[in-house]
Amino acid sequence: MLKSLKRLSASIFFLSLTVSPSLEASSGRQILRPVDNVQIERFMGQWYVISHIPTFIERKSYNAVETYSMNEDGQIDVTFTYRKGSFDGPKRKLMPKAFLKKGGKASEWDIQLLWPFWSDYQIIDLDVDYQWTIIGVPSKRYAWIMARKPFMDRDLHRKLVIKLKDSGYNIRKLRIVPHKWD
């Protein structure tokens, strides 16, 4: 029964990602949209989740890392690892699958954590040296600021948070992801 309830909750969550309306920012705001000219091969690899507007799965994550690798068939293997609840909490691993959107840019993906629900996943800002990125969804309910290292300069992070806010994301829901490495 509990397993069925968890599946139902996850299904409702992913359905909400796909049917939530996009919010348009009012004049004066910077609207983050999928970036142009992403070199997908450079984007692949390990990204540390620095902060996020979390999904229900990630609310208590520590040491969160997202890793991407491109298959020959165009599928992107995603591995999301984290500790639940504390640095010593149980290690969790999720392996959603993703594809570049047909006819879209390399910054627009379809991602599926739970069959049959797909969600939009967009690279909405990206460092020219691929050292940090902002990922968002069109509904603006979730966002991730990620970097190649587990820590980010505070001023840079503040600037990226302002970009999210200016684009209509609710940064009051933003959570810093604690990282500690031995």
C-alpha positions in Angstrom: 0.0 0.0 0.0 2.8 2.5 1.0 4.7 1.6 -2.2 1.6 2.3 -4.3 1.0 5.6 -2.5 4.6 6.7 -3.2 4.2 5.8 -6.9 0.9 7.8 -7.1 2.6 10.8 -5.4 5.5 10.6 -7.8 3.1 10.3 -10.8 1.1 13.4 -9.7 4.4 15.3 -9.2 5.6 14.5 -12.7 2.2 15.2 -14.2 2.2 18.6 -12.6 5.6 19.4 -14.2 4.2 18.7 -17.7 0.9 20.5 -17.4 1.8 23.6 -15.3 1.4 26.8 -17.3 4.4 28.9 -18.1 4.6 32.2 -16.3 5.7 35.2 -18.3 7.8 37.8 -16.5 6.6 41.4 -16.5 8.6 44.1 -18.2 11.9 44.9 -16.6 12.6 41.3 -15.6 15.2 39.2 -17.3 13.5 36.2 -18.8 15.7 33.2 -18.7 15.0 31.0 -21.7 16.9 27.9 -23.0 20.3 29.1 -24.0 21.6 29.0 -27.6 24.7 27.1 -28.7 25.1 24.5 -26.0 27.9 22.1 -26.9 26.3 19.1 -25.5 29.5 17.1 -25.2 31.0 19.8 -23.0 27.9 19.9 -20.8 28.1 16.2 -20.1 29.8 15.1 -16.9 29.4 15.8 -13.2 27.5 18.8 -11.8 27.2 19.6 -8.0 23.8 20.9 -7.0 24.6 24.2 -5.2 21.1 25.3 -4.6 17.6 24.5 -5.9 14.0 25.1 -5.8 13.5 21.4 -4.9 11.1 18.7 -6.0 9.7 16.7 -3.2 12.4 14.1 -3.7 15.2 16.6 -3.1 13.9 18.6 -0.2 16.4 17.1 2.3 19.3 16.3 0.0 22.9 16.6 1.0 26.0 16.2 -1.3 23.6 16.2 -4.3 25.4 15.5 -7.6 23.9 15.2 -11.1 25.9 13.4 -13.7 25.1 13.3 -17.4 26.5 11.1 -20.2 25.3 10.9 -23.9 24.7 7.6 -25.5 25.2 6.9 -29.2 21.4 6.6 -29.6 20.9 10.2 -28.3 19.6 9.2 -24.9 21.2 11.1 -22.0 21.9 8.9 -19.0 21.3 10.9 -15.8 22.5 9.8 -12.4 21.4 11.8 -9.4 23.0 10.9 -6.1 22.6 12.4 -2.7 22.4 11.7 1.0 18.9 11.9 2.5 18.5 14.1 5.6 22.1 14.6 6.6 25.7 14.0 5.5 25.5 10.6 7.2 22.0 9.8 5.9 21.2 7.0 3.5 22.7 7.3 0.1 20.1 7.6 -2.7 20.5 7.2 -6.4 18.0 8.0 -9.1 18.6 7.3 -12.8 16.1 9.1 -15.0 16.5 9.1 -18.7 16.6 12.2 -20.9 16.5 13.1 -24.6 17.2 16.3 -26.5 13.8 17.7 -27.6 13.0 16.8 -31.2 13.5 20.0 -33.2 14.8 21.9 -30.2 18.1 23.2 -29.1 20.7 21.2 -27.1 19.5 23.2 -24.1 16.0 21.7 -24.2 15.5 18.2 -22.9 12.7 15.8 -22.1 13.4 14.0 -18.9 11.6 11.0 -17.4 12.0 9.8 -13.9 8.9 7.7 -13.7 7.1 6.2 -16.7 4.9 7.4 -18.4 5.5 11.0 -17.3 7.9 13.3 -19.1 9.0 16.8 -18.1 10.7 19.7 -19.8 14.2 20.4 -18.6 16.0 23.5 -19.8 19.5 24.8 -19.6 18.5 28.5 -19.0 21.9 29.9 -18.2 25.4 28.6 -18.7 28.9 29.8 -18.1 31.0 30.2 -21.2 33.6 27.8 -19.7 30.9 25.3 -18.6 31.8 25.8 -14.9 28.2 26.7 -13.7 24.7 26.4 -15.0 21.1 27.2 -14.2 18.5 24.5 -15.0 14.8 25.3 -15.0 11.4 24.1 -16.0 8.8 26.2 -18.0 6.4 26.3 -15.0 9.1 28.0 -12.9 8.2 25.7 -10.0 11.7 24.1 -9.9 15.2 25.3 -10.6 18.8 24.1 -10.0 22.0 26.1 -9.8 24.8 23.7 -10.4 28.6 23.9 -10.7 31.5 21.6 -11.6 32.8 22.0 -8.0 30.9 21.4 -4.8 31.2 25.1 -3.7 30.5 28.4 -5.5 31.7 31.9 -4.9 29.0 33.7 -2.9 28.9 36.8 -5.2 28.4 34.6 -8.3 25.7 32.6 -6.5 23.9 35.8 -5.6 24.0 37.0 -9.2 22.5 33.7 -10.4 19.8 33.9 -7.8 18.9 37.4 -8.9 18.6 36.1 -12.5 16.2 33.5 -11.3 14.2 36.1 -9.3 14.1 38.5 -12.3 12.8 35.7 -14.5 9.9 35.0 -12.2 11.1 32.1 -10.0 10.1 32.1 -6.4 13.5 32.4 -4.7 12.0 32.2 -1.3 11.8 28.5 -2.0 15.4 28.3 -2.9 17.4 25.9 -0.8 21.2 25.8 -0.4 22.4 22.1 -0.8 24.9 21.3 1.9 28.1 19.7 0.6 30.9 18.0 2.6 33.6 15.9 1.1 36.2 13.7 2.9 
